Amino acid sequence: MALMNMTPRAALAMEDILLSIFDNGTANSSLAPNETFVQHYPSGYTLPQIVLASIAITILMIVVVVGNMLVIIAITTEKALKNIQNWFIASLAVADFFLGLIIMPFSLANELMGYWIFGSWWCDIHSAMDVLLSTASIMNLCLISLDRYWSITQAVEYLKKRTPVRAVVMITAVWLLSALICIPPLLGWKVAQQPDDQYPKCQVM
């Protein structure tokens, strides 16, 4: 009876309200059960995916850390392994050891969560260390390759020139060049946080 006594304009307004309520209810009911759950993770990963990835990559990190630590201990303690050729391998093991110990855990958390929760200060340090250790690892591999190449092609001459002092200079040069490359992130050369970003980001430019 009340609807019959309403004016045409009021009846149209009431009809619009009812239609909007019906549309909202239909849209909410059509959502899949896991769509609302996925929205809690900005990365887009579901909880089972995060758990499986965390377990797999944690095992990989343990292998990287323990394996390189054993290499470093073996070269520094065994007399038979204390030769100049293995110094380059030890330098590579040091870079990979700190990559697995310092860089990989925070990178894993950032990837799985979809945002950075460790603060801007550690973001700068982490970005610089990531560049430093990754570059040092690559350059140590290049140094090992050059050492093998020169040992084969210039066996007599190169082995005479490869003194402990020169080996230390070569390894030091690798780390110094890597350190120079890692300075830009500390000076702000990275992806800046956008004002409209809902979650904090930590990315190297």
Rosetta constraint file for C-alpha pairs under 8 A:
AtomPair CA 1 CA 5 HARMONIC 6.49 0.50
AtomPair CA 2 CA 6 HARMONIC 6.52 0.50
AtomPair CA 3 CA 11 HARMONIC 7.11 0.50
AtomPair CA 6 CA 10 HARMONIC 6.05 0.50
AtomPair CA 6 CA 11 HARMONIC 6.01 0.50
AtomPair CA 7 CA 11 HARMONIC 6.14 0.50
AtomPair CA 8 CA 12 HARMONIC 6.19 0.50
AtomPair CA 9 CA 13 HARMONIC 6.32 0.50
AtomPair CA 10 CA 14 HARMONIC 6.17 0.50
AtomPair CA 11 CA 15 HARMONIC 6.15 0.50
AtomPair CA 12 CA 16 HARMONIC 6.28 0.50
AtomPair CA 13 CA 17 HARMONIC 6.37 0.50
AtomPair CA 14 CA 18 HARMONIC 6.28 0.50
AtomPair CA 15 CA 19 HARMONIC 6.15 0.50
AtomPair CA 16 CA 20 HARMONIC 6.17 0.50
AtomPair CA 17 CA 21 HARMONIC 6.26 0.50
AtomPair CA 18 CA 22 HARMONIC 6.15 0.50
AtomPair CA 19 CA 23 HARMONIC 6.09 0.50
AtomPair CA 20 CA 24 HARMONIC 6.17 0.50
AtomPair CA 21 CA 25 HARMONIC 6.20 0.50
AtomPair CA 22 CA 26 HARMONIC 6.17 0.50
AtomPair CA 23 CA 27 HARMONIC 6.15 0.50
AtomPair CA 24 CA 28 HARMONIC 6.16 0.50
AtomPair CA 25 CA 29 HARMONIC 6.13 0.50
AtomPair CA 26 CA 30 HARMONIC 6.18 0.50
AtomPair CA 27 CA 31 HARMONIC 6.82 0.50
AtomPair CA 31 CA 35 HARMONIC 6.54 0.50
AtomPair CA 31 CA 36 HARMONIC 7.65 0.50
AtomPair CA 32 CA 36 HARMONIC 7.64 0.50
AtomPair CA 33 CA 37 HARMONIC 7.47 0.50
AtomPair CA 34 CA 38 HARMONIC 6.15 0.50
AtomPair CA 35 CA 39 HARMONIC 6.60 0.50
AtomPair CA 36 CA 40 HARMONIC 7.41 0.50
AtomPair CA 37 CA 41 HARMONIC 7.92 0.50
AtomPair CA 37 CA 46 HARMONIC 7.74 0.50
AtomPair CA 38 CA 42 HARMONIC 7.96 0.50
AtomPair CA 38 CA 44 HARMONIC 6.17 0.50
AtomPair CA 38 CA 45 HARMONIC 6.80 0.50
AtomPair CA 38 CA 46 HARMONIC 5.73 0.50
AtomPair CA 39 CA 44 HARMONIC 7.21 0.50
AtomPair CA 41 CA 45 HARMONIC 6.46 0.50
AtomPair CA 41 CA 46 HARMONIC 7.33 0.50
AtomPair CA 41 CA 113 HARMONIC 6.10 0.50
AtomPair CA 41 CA 114 HARMONIC 6.98 0.50
AtomPair CA 42 CA 113 HARMONIC 6.39 0.50
AtomPair CA 42 CA 114 HARMONIC 5.01 0.50
AtomPair CA 42 CA 115 HARMONIC 7.20 0.50
AtomPair CA 43 CA 111 HARMONIC 6.90 0.50
AtomPair CA 43 CA 112 HARMONIC 6.03 0.50
AtomPair CA 43 CA 113 HARMONIC 5.43 0.50
AtomPair CA 43 CA 114 HARMONIC 3.85 0.50
AtomPair CA 43 CA 115 HARMONIC 7.50 0.50
AtomPair CA 44 CA 114 HARMONIC 7.61 0.50
AtomPair CA 45 CA 49 HARMONIC 6.01 0.50
AtomPair CA 45 CA 50 HARMONIC 6.32 0.50
AtomPair CA 45 CA 112 HARMONIC 6.87 0.50
AtomPair CA 46 CA 50 HARMONIC 6.27 0.50
AtomPair CA 47 CA 51 HARMONIC 6.21 0.50
AtomPair CA 48 CA 52 HARMONIC 6.15 0.50
AtomPair CA 49 CA 53 HARMONIC 5.99 0.50
AtomPair CA 50 CA 54 HARMONIC 5.93 0.50
AtomPair CA 50 CA 112 HARMONIC 6.19 0.50
AtomPair CA 51 CA 55 HARMONIC 6.26 0.50
AtomPair CA 52 CA 56 HARMONIC 6.21 0.50
AtomPair CA 53 CA 57 HARMONIC 5.97 0.50
AtomPair CA 54 CA 58 HARMONIC 5.79 0.50
AtomPair CA 54 CA 108 HARMONIC 7.60 0.50
AtomPair CA 55 CA 59 HARMONIC 6.27 0.50
AtomPair CA 56 CA 60 HARMONIC 6.41 0.50
AtomPair CA 57 CA 61 HARMONIC 6.07 0.50
AtomPair CA 57 CA 108 HARMONIC 7.82 0.50
AtomPair CA 58 CA 62 HARMONIC 6.23 0.50
AtomPair CA 58 CA 105 HARMONIC 7.89 0.50
AtomPair CA 59 CA 63 HARMONIC 6.29 0.50
AtomPair CA 60 CA 64 HARMONIC 6.20 0.50
AtomPair CA 61 CA 65 HARMONIC 6.09 0.50
AtomPair CA 61 CA 100 HARMONIC 5.35 0.50
AtomPair CA 61 CA 101 HARMONIC 7.35 0.50
AtomPair CA 61 CA 104 HARMONIC 7.07 0.50
AtomPair CA 61 CA 105 HARMONIC 7.85 0.50
AtomPair CA 62 CA 66 HARMONIC 5.88 0.50
AtomPair CA 62 CA 100 HARMONIC 7.65 0.50
AtomPair CA 63 CA 67 HARMONIC 5.59 0.50
AtomPair CA 64 CA 68 HARMONIC 6.06 0.50
AtomPair CA 64 CA 96 HARMONIC 7.22 0.50
AtomPair CA 64 CA 97 HARMONIC 6.56 0.50
AtomPair CA 64 CA 100 HARMONIC 5.84 0.50
AtomPair CA 65 CA 69 HARMONIC 6.02 0.50
AtomPair CA 65 CA 96 HARMONIC 7.64 0.50
AtomPair CA 65 CA 97 HARMONIC 5.02 0.50
AtomPair CA 65 CA 98 HARMONIC 7.57 0.50
AtomPair CA 65 CA 100 HARMONIC 5.51 0.50
AtomPair CA 65 CA 101 HARMONIC 6.21 0.50
AtomPair CA 66 CA 70 HARMONIC 6.15 0.50
AtomPair CA 66 CA 97 HARMONIC 7.93 0.50
AtomPair CA 67 CA 71 HARMONIC 6.42 0.50
AtomPair CA 68 CA 72 HARMONIC 6.25 0.50
AtomPair CA 68 CA 93 HARMONIC 5.07 0.50
AtomPair CA 68 CA 94 HARMONIC 7.06 0.50
AtomPair CA 68 CA 96 HARMONIC 6.81 0.50
AtomPair CA 68 CA 97 HARMONIC 5.42 0.50
AtomPair CA 69 CA 73 HARMONIC 6.19 0.50
AtomPair CA 69 CA 93 HARMONIC 7.38 0.50
AtomPair CA 69 CA 94 HARMONIC 7.83 0.50
AtomPair CA 69 CA 97 HARMONIC 6.54 0.50
AtomPair CA 70 CA 74 HARMONIC 5.98 0.50
AtomPair CA 71 CA 75 HARMONIC 6.22 0.50
AtomPair CA 71 CA 90 HARMONIC 6.98 0.50
AtomPair CA 71 CA 93 HARMONIC 6.78 0.50
AtomPair CA 72 CA 76 HARMONIC 6.16 0.50
AtomPair CA 72 CA 90 HARMONIC 5.60 0.50
AtomPair CA 72 CA 93 HARMONIC 6.51 0.50
AtomPair CA 72 CA 94 HARMONIC 7.20 0.50
AtomPair CA 73 CA 77 HARMONIC 5.96 0.50
AtomPair CA 74 CA 78 HARMONIC 5.62 0.50
AtomPair CA 74 CA 81 HARMONIC 7.27 0.50
AtomPair CA 75 CA 79 HARMONIC 7.84 0.50
AtomPair CA 75 CA 81 HARMONIC 5.17 0.50
AtomPair CA 75 CA 82 HARMONIC 5.76 0.50
AtomPair CA 75 CA 86 HARMONIC 7.00 0.50
AtomPair CA 75 CA 87 HARMONIC 7.81 0.50
AtomPair CA 75 CA 90 HARMONIC 6.89 0.50
AtomPair CA 76 CA 81 HARMONIC 7.67 0.50
AtomPair CA 76 CA 82 HARMONIC 6.56 0.50
AtomPair CA 77 CA 82 HARMONIC 7.81 0.50
AtomPair CA 78 CA 82 HARMONIC 6.52 0.50
AtomPair CA 81 CA 86 HARMONIC 6.65 0.50
AtomPair CA 82 CA 86 HARMONIC 6.75 0.50
AtomPair CA 82 CA 87 HARMONIC 7.53 0.50
AtomPair CA 83 CA 87 HARMONIC 6.71 0.50
AtomPair CA 84 CA 88 HARMONIC 7.34 0.50
AtomPair CA 84 CA 162 HARMONIC 7.86 0.50
AtomPair CA 84 CA 163 HARMONIC 7.79 0.50
AtomPair CA 84 CA 164 HARMONIC 6.45 0.50
AtomPair CA 84 CA 167 HARMONIC 6.83 0.50
AtomPair CA 85 CA 89 HARMONIC 7.38 0.50
AtomPair CA 85 CA 147 HARMONIC 7.71 0.50
AtomPair CA 86 CA 90 HARMONIC 6.18 0.50
AtomPair CA 87 CA 91 HARMONIC 6.27 0.50
AtomPair CA 87 CA 167 HARMONIC 7.83 0.50
AtomPair CA 88 CA 92 HARMONIC 6.38 0.50
AtomPair CA 88 CA 140 HARMONIC 6.73 0.50
AtomPair CA 88 CA 143 HARMONIC 7.22 0.50
AtomPair CA 88 CA 144 HARMONIC 6.11 0.50
AtomPair CA 88 CA 171 HARMONIC 6.98 0.50
AtomPair CA 89 CA 93 HARMONIC 6.15 0.50
AtomPair CA 89 CA 140 HARMONIC 7.75 0.50
AtomPair CA 89 CA 144 HARMONIC 7.18 0.50
AtomPair CA 90 CA 94 HARMONIC 6.19 0.50
AtomPair CA 91 CA 95 HARMONIC 6.55 0.50
AtomPair CA 91 CA 140 HARMONIC 6.86 0.50
AtomPair CA 91 CA 171 HARMONIC 7.19 0.50
AtomPair CA 92 CA 96 HARMONIC 6.31 0.50
AtomPair CA 92 CA 136 HARMONIC 7.48 0.50
AtomPair CA 92 CA 137 HARMONIC 5.55 0.50
AtomPair CA 92 CA 140 HARMONIC 5.41 0.50
AtomPair CA 92 CA 141 HARMONIC 6.96 0.50
AtomPair CA 93 CA 97 HARMONIC 5.84 0.50
AtomPair CA 94 CA 98 HARMONIC 6.39 0.50
AtomPair CA 95 CA 99 HARMONIC 6.23 0.50
AtomPair CA 95 CA 133 HARMONIC 5.33 0.50
AtomPair CA 95 CA 134 HARMONIC 7.45 0.50
AtomPair CA 95 CA 136 HARMONIC 6.32 0.50
AtomPair CA 95 CA 137 HARMONIC 5.50 0.50
AtomPair CA 96 CA 100 HARMONIC 6.27 0.50
AtomPair CA 96 CA 133 HARMONIC 7.27 0.50
AtomPair CA 96 CA 137 HARMONIC 6.47 0.50
AtomPair CA 97 CA 101 HARMONIC 6.19 0.50
AtomPair CA 98 CA 102 HARMONIC 5.52 0.50
AtomPair CA 98 CA 103 HARMONIC 7.18 0.50
AtomPair CA 98 CA 133 HARMONIC 7.29 0.50
AtomPair CA 99 CA 103 HARMONIC 4.98 0.50
AtomPair CA 99 CA 104 HARMONIC 6.23 0.50
AtomPair CA 99 CA 130 HARMONIC 7.28 0.50
AtomPair CA 99 CA 133 HARMONIC 6.24 0.50
AtomPair CA 99 CA 134 HARMONIC 7.42 0.50
AtomPair CA 100 CA 104 HARMONIC 5.22 0.50
AtomPair CA 100 CA 105 HARMONIC 7.43 0.50
AtomPair CA 101 CA 105 HARMONIC 7.12 0.50
AtomPair CA 102 CA 106 HARMONIC 7.32 0.50
AtomPair CA 103 CA 107 HARMONIC 6.12 0.50
AtomPair CA 103 CA 126 HARMONIC 6.78 0.50
AtomPair CA 103 CA 129 HARMONIC 7.42 0.50
AtomPair CA 103 CA 130 HARMONIC 6.10 0.50
AtomPair CA 104 CA 108 HARMONIC 5.91 0.50
AtomPair CA 105 CA 109 HARMONIC 6.37 0.50
AtomPair CA 106 CA 110 HARMONIC 6.11 0.50
AtomPair CA 107 CA 111 HARMONIC 6.07 0.50
AtomPair CA 108 CA 112 HARMONIC 6.12 0.50
AtomPair CA 109 CA 113 HARMONIC 5.89 0.50
AtomPair CA 109 CA 116 HARMONIC 7.98 0.50
AtomPair CA 110 CA 114 HARMONIC 5.61 0.50
AtomPair CA 110 CA 115 HARMONIC 5.43 0.50
AtomPair CA 110 CA 116 HARMONIC 5.44 0.50
AtomPair CA 110 CA 117 HARMONIC 7.79 0.50
AtomPair CA 111 CA 115 HARMONIC 7.32 0.50
AtomPair CA 115 CA 199 HARMONIC 5.75 0.50
AtomPair CA 115 CA 200 HARMONIC 5.61 0.50
AtomPair CA 115 CA 201 HARMONIC 5.36 0.50
AtomPair CA 115 CA 202 HARMONIC 7.50 0.50
AtomPair CA 116 CA 123 HARMONIC 7.94 0.50
AtomPair CA 116 CA 199 HARMONIC 7.51 0.50
AtomPair CA 116 CA 200 HARMONIC 5.41 0.50
AtomPair CA 116 CA 201 HARMONIC 5.23 0.50
AtomPair CA 116 CA 202 HARMONIC 5.91 0.50
AtomPair CA 117 CA 200 HARMONIC 7.13 0.50
AtomPair CA 118 CA 122 HARMONIC 6.28 0.50
AtomPair CA 118 CA 123 HARMONIC 7.00 0.50
AtomPair CA 119 CA 123 HARMONIC 6.24 0.50
AtomPair CA 120 CA 124 HARMONIC 6.37 0.50
AtomPair CA 120 CA 202 HARMONIC 7.81 0.50
AtomPair CA 121 CA 125 HARMONIC 6.57 0.50
AtomPair CA 122 CA 126 HARMONIC 5.72 0.50
AtomPair CA 123 CA 127 HARMONIC 5.97 0.50
AtomPair CA 123 CA 202 HARMONIC 5.86 0.50
AtomPair CA 124 CA 128 HARMONIC 6.21 0.50
AtomPair CA 124 CA 185 HARMONIC 6.42 0.50
AtomPair CA 124 CA 186 HARMONIC 5.70 0.50
AtomPair CA 125 CA 129 HARMONIC 6.04 0.50
AtomPair CA 125 CA 186 HARMONIC 7.09 0.50
AtomPair CA 126 CA 130 HARMONIC 5.93 0.50
AtomPair CA 127 CA 131 HARMONIC 6.34 0.50
AtomPair CA 127 CA 185 HARMONIC 6.34 0.50
AtomPair CA 127 CA 186 HARMONIC 7.91 0.50
AtomPair CA 127 CA 202 HARMONIC 7.89 0.50
AtomPair CA 127 CA 203 HARMONIC 7.38 0.50
AtomPair CA 127 CA 204 HARMONIC 6.23 0.50
AtomPair CA 128 CA 132 HARMONIC 6.06 0.50
AtomPair CA 128 CA 182 HARMONIC 4.92 0.50
AtomPair CA 128 CA 183 HARMONIC 6.61 0.50
AtomPair CA 128 CA 184 HARMONIC 7.84 0.50
AtomPair CA 128 CA 185 HARMONIC 5.62 0.50
AtomPair CA 128 CA 186 HARMONIC 6.25 0.50
AtomPair CA 129 CA 133 HARMONIC 5.92 0.50
AtomPair CA 129 CA 182 HARMONIC 7.04 0.50
AtomPair CA 130 CA 134 HARMONIC 5.91 0.50
AtomPair CA 131 CA 135 HARMONIC 5.87 0.50
AtomPair CA 131 CA 178 HARMONIC 7.62 0.50
AtomPair CA 131 CA 181 HARMONIC 7.16 0.50
AtomPair CA 131 CA 182 HARMONIC 5.23 0.50
AtomPair CA 132 CA 136 HARMONIC 6.03 0.50
AtomPair CA 132 CA 175 HARMONIC 8.00 0.50
AtomPair CA 132 CA 178 HARMONIC 5.15 0.50
AtomPair CA 132 CA 179 HARMONIC 5.61 0.50
AtomPair CA 132 CA 181 HARMONIC 6.93 0.50
AtomPair CA 132 CA 182 HARMONIC 5.12 0.50
AtomPair CA 133 CA 137 HARMONIC 5.99 0.50
AtomPair CA 133 CA 178 HARMONIC 7.50 0.50
AtomPair CA 134 CA 138 HARMONIC 6.35 0.50
AtomPair CA 135 CA 139 HARMONIC 6.08 0.50
AtomPair CA 135 CA 178 HARMONIC 5.49 0.50
AtomPair CA 135 CA 181 HARMONIC 7.93 0.50
AtomPair CA 136 CA 140 HARMONIC 5.89 0.50
AtomPair CA 136 CA 174 HARMONIC 6.36 0.50
AtomPair CA 136 CA 175 HARMONIC 5.92 0.50
AtomPair CA 136 CA 178 HARMONIC 5.45 0.50
AtomPair CA 137 CA 141 HARMONIC 6.34 0.50
AtomPair CA 138 CA 142 HARMONIC 6.41 0.50
AtomPair CA 139 CA 143 HARMONIC 6.10 0.50
AtomPair CA 139 CA 174 HARMONIC 6.25 0.50
AtomPair CA 140 CA 144 HARMONIC 6.12 0.50
AtomPair CA 140 CA 171 HARMONIC 7.73 0.50
AtomPair CA 140 CA 174 HARMONIC 6.84 0.50
AtomPair CA 141 CA 145 HARMONIC 6.20 0.50
AtomPair CA 142 CA 146 HARMONIC 6.17 0.50
AtomPair CA 143 CA 147 HARMONIC 6.10 0.50
AtomPair CA 144 CA 148 HARMONIC 6.24 0.50
AtomPair CA 145 CA 149 HARMONIC 6.11 0.50
AtomPair CA 146 CA 150 HARMONIC 6.01 0.50
AtomPair CA 147 CA 151 HARMONIC 5.98 0.50
AtomPair CA 148 CA 152 HARMONIC 6.35 0.50
AtomPair CA 149 CA 153 HARMONIC 6.11 0.50
AtomPair CA 150 CA 154 HARMONIC 5.21 0.50
AtomPair CA 150 CA 155 HARMONIC 6.69 0.50
AtomPair CA 150 CA 158 HARMONIC 6.29 0.50
AtomPair CA 151 CA 155 HARMONIC 4.60 0.50
AtomPair CA 151 CA 156 HARMONIC 7.90 0.50
AtomPair CA 151 CA 158 HARMONIC 6.20 0.50
AtomPair CA 151 CA 159 HARMONIC 6.73 0.50
AtomPair CA 154 CA 158 HARMONIC 5.43 0.50
AtomPair CA 154 CA 159 HARMONIC 7.90 0.50
AtomPair CA 155 CA 159 HARMONIC 6.01 0.50
AtomPair CA 156 CA 160 HARMONIC 6.41 0.50
AtomPair CA 157 CA 161 HARMONIC 6.43 0.50
AtomPair CA 158 CA 162 HARMONIC 5.96 0.50
AtomPair CA 159 CA 163 HARMONIC 7.76 0.50
AtomPair CA 161 CA 166 HARMONIC 7.75 0.50
AtomPair CA 162 CA 166 HARMONIC 6.08 0.50
AtomPair CA 162 CA 167 HARMONIC 6.37 0.50
AtomPair CA 163 CA 167 HARMONIC 6.21 0.50
AtomPair CA 164 CA 168 HARMONIC 6.18 0.50
AtomPair CA 165 CA 169 HARMONIC 6.24 0.50
AtomPair CA 166 CA 170 HARMONIC 6.15 0.50
AtomPair CA 167 CA 171 HARMONIC 6.25 0.50
AtomPair CA 168 CA 172 HARMONIC 5.98 0.50
AtomPair CA 169 CA 173 HARMONIC 6.03 0.50
AtomPair CA 170 CA 174 HARMONIC 6.39 0.50
AtomPair CA 171 CA 175 HARMONIC 6.58 0.50
AtomPair CA 172 CA 176 HARMONIC 6.10 0.50
AtomPair CA 173 CA 177 HARMONIC 6.04 0.50
AtomPair CA 174 CA 178 HARMONIC 6.24 0.50
AtomPair CA 175 CA 179 HARMONIC 6.06 0.50
AtomPair CA 176 CA 180 HARMONIC 6.26 0.50
AtomPair CA 177 CA 181 HARMONIC 6.42 0.50
AtomPair CA 178 CA 182 HARMONIC 6.37 0.50
AtomPair CA 179 CA 183 HARMONIC 6.55 0.50
AtomPair CA 182 CA 186 HARMONIC 7.46 0.50
AtomPair CA 183 CA 187 HARMONIC 6.53 0.50
AtomPair CA 184 CA 188 HARMONIC 6.44 0.50
AtomPair CA 184 CA 189 HARMONIC 5.11 0.50
AtomPair CA 184 CA 190 HARMONIC 7.96 0.50
AtomPair CA 185 CA 189 HARMONIC 4.58 0.50
AtomPair CA 185 CA 190 HARMONIC 5.65 0.50
AtomPair CA 185 CA 204 HARMONIC 6.76 0.50
AtomPair CA 185 CA 205 HARMONIC 7.79 0.50
AtomPair CA 189 CA 204 HARMONIC 7.30 0.50
AtomPair CA 189 CA 205 HARMONIC 6.03 0.50
AtomPair CA 190 CA 203 HARMONIC 6.21 0.50
AtomPair CA 190 CA 204 HARMONIC 4.44 0.50
AtomPair CA 190 CA 205 HARMONIC 3.87 0.50
AtomPair CA 191 CA 202 HARMONIC 7.33 0.50
AtomPair CA 191 CA 203 HARMONIC 5.47 0.50
AtomPair CA 191 CA 204 HARMONIC 5.84 0.50
AtomPair CA 191 CA 205 HARMONIC 4.95 0.50
AtomPair CA 193 CA 197 HARMONIC 7.01 0.50
AtomPair CA 193 CA 200 HARMONIC 6.80 0.50
AtomPair CA 193 CA 201 HARMONIC 6.29 0.50
AtomPair CA 193 CA 202 HARMONIC 7.97 0.50
